């Protein structure tokens, strides 16, 4: 889904890293004759809240939204932020980051289908230390095969 943005972000970072081929200077430093600013770098895929006033149509719209950081703007100094609910990309220089929160790493809710069933296992198996029981998703044909073979 974000392969293009991930690739462009990797290139952005690689161009700012020093290399022995250029006498321990970065390609950015060779072109612009100044060292790159590493304080600008952020973690790809983390949660962010960009300043959205320039994008708002009404003054009562939200000033910020929960988004995902997907890279750096090529045209100007800014961060590219993806709004998950609308799949819209915002570019802003004023962004608040939470580099400990990654929205796409949250576990997805279970959607039981007609081919799966849930089996409750006893708590004395010590497979889960957080609760007294847990659910195991098992394909229905495996469960039927096990009951027929017993």
C-alpha positions as CSV (number, residue, x, y, z in Angstrom):
1,X,0.0,0.0,0.0
2,X,2.8,2.4,0.9
3,X,5.7,0.9,-1.1
4,X,6.3,4.0,-3.1
5,X,6.4,6.3,-0.1
6,X,8.6,3.8,1.8
7,X,11.0,3.7,-1.1
8,X,11.1,7.5,-1.4
9,X,11.7,7.9,2.3
10,X,14.6,5.4,2.2
11,X,16.1,7.3,-0.7
12,X,15.6,10.6,1.2
13,X,17.5,9.1,4.2
14,X,20.3,7.4,2.2
15,X,21.0,10.7,0.4
16,X,21.7,12.3,3.8
17,X,24.0,9.6,5.2
18,X,27.7,9.9,4.9
19,X,29.5,7.4,2.6
20,X,33.2,6.4,2.3
21,X,33.0,6.8,-1.4
22,X,32.5,10.6,-1.0
23,X,35.2,11.0,1.7
24,X,32.6,10.5,4.5
25,X,30.3,13.2,3.1
26,X,26.7,12.7,2.1
27,X,25.3,13.2,-1.4
28,X,23.2,16.0,0.1
29,X,26.3,17.7,1.5
30,X,28.1,17.4,-1.9
31,X,25.2,19.1,-3.7
32,X,24.2,21.8,-1.1
33,X,27.6,22.4,0.5
34,X,26.2,22.1,4.0
35,X,25.6,19.2,6.4
36,X,22.1,17.8,6.5
37,X,19.7,18.4,9.4
38,X,19.1,15.1,11.1
39,X,16.6,16.6,13.6
40,X,14.1,16.6,10.8
41,X,14.1,12.8,10.5
42,X,11.1,10.8,11.9
43,X,10.1,7.2,12.1
44,X,8.2,5.9,9.1
45,X,4.7,4.7,9.9
46,X,4.3,6.4,13.3
47,X,1.2,8.3,14.4
48,X,1.3,12.0,13.8
49,X,-1.0,15.0,14.0
50,X,-0.4,17.6,11.3
51,X,-1.6,21.2,11.5
52,X,-4.6,21.3,9.1
53,X,-5.8,24.9,9.2
54,X,-4.6,25.6,5.6
55,X,-6.7,22.6,4.4
56,X,-9.9,23.4,6.3
57,X,-12.9,24.8,4.5
58,X,-14.6,26.1,7.6
59,X,-13.1,27.7,10.7
60,X,-14.9,25.2,13.0
61,X,-13.2,22.2,11.3
62,X,-10.6,20.3,13.4
63,X,-7.1,21.9,13.5
64,X,-5.5,18.5,13.5
65,X,-6.3,14.8,12.8
66,X,-4.7,11.5,13.7
67,X,-2.7,10.5,10.7
68,X,0.2,8.2,9.7
69,X,3.6,9.6,8.8
70,X,4.5,8.3,5.3
71,X,7.5,10.3,4.3
72,X,8.9,13.7,3.3
73,X,7.7,16.1,0.7
74,X,10.0,16.4,-2.3
75,X,8.7,19.9,-3.3
76,X,9.3,21.7,0.0
77,X,10.3,21.1,3.6
78,X,7.4,19.2,5.1
79,X,6.1,15.9,6.2
80,X,3.6,13.7,4.3
81,X,0.8,12.5,6.6
82,X,-1.9,10.0,5.5
83,X,-5.4,10.4,7.0
84,X,-6.6,6.8,7.5
85,X,-10.3,7.6,7.4
86,X,-10.2,9.5,4.1
87,X,-7.0,8.2,2.5
88,X,-6.0,11.8,1.9
89,X,-2.4,12.9,2.1
90,X,-1.6,16.2,3.9
91,X,1.8,18.0,3.7
92,X,2.7,20.1,6.6
93,X,5.8,21.5,8.3
94,X,4.0,21.7,11.7
95,X,3.4,18.1,12.9
96,X,3.3,16.5,16.3
97,X,4.7,13.0,16.2
98,X,4.2,10.0,18.6
99,X,7.1,7.7,17.5
100,X,6.0,5.1,20.1
101,X,2.5,4.5,18.4
102,X,2.2,2.7,15.1
103,X,-1.5,2.5,14.0
104,X,-0.9,-0.3,11.5
105,X,0.7,-2.6,14.1
106,X,-2.5,-2.9,16.2
107,X,-4.1,-6.3,16.1
108,X,-6.9,-6.6,13.7
109,X,-10.3,-7.7,15.1
110,X,-11.3,-11.2,14.4
111,X,-13.9,-11.6,11.7
112,X,-15.2,-15.1,12.0
113,X,-16.2,-16.7,8.7
114,X,-18.1,-19.8,7.9
115,X,-14.9,-21.8,7.6
116,X,-13.6,-21.1,11.1
117,X,-14.7,-21.9,14.6
118,X,-13.4,-20.9,18.1
119,X,-12.3,-23.4,20.6
120,X,-12.0,-22.5,24.3
121,X,-9.0,-24.1,26.0
122,X,-8.6,-24.6,29.7
123,X,-6.5,-22.1,31.6
124,X,-4.2,-24.7,33.2
125,X,-2.3,-25.1,29.9
126,X,-0.2,-21.9,30.8
127,X,-0.4,-20.6,27.2
128,X,-1.7,-17.2,28.3
129,X,-0.5,-15.5,31.4
130,X,-2.9,-12.5,31.0
131,X,-6.2,-14.2,31.3
132,X,-7.9,-17.3,32.7
133,X,-8.9,-18.4,29.2
134,X,-8.3,-17.5,25.6
135,X,-9.7,-18.3,22.2
136,X,-7.9,-20.1,19.5
137,X,-9.0,-19.7,15.9
138,X,-9.0,-23.1,14.2
139,X,-10.2,-23.8,10.6
140,X,-13.4,-25.8,10.7
141,X,-12.1,-28.6,8.5
142,X,-9.1,-29.2,10.9
143,X,-11.5,-29.5,13.8
144,X,-13.8,-31.9,12.0
145,X,-10.7,-34.0,11.0
146,X,-9.6,-34.2,14.6
147,X,-13.0,-35.3,15.9
148,X,-13.3,-37.9,13.2
149,X,-9.9,-39.4,13.9
150,X,-10.4,-39.7,17.6
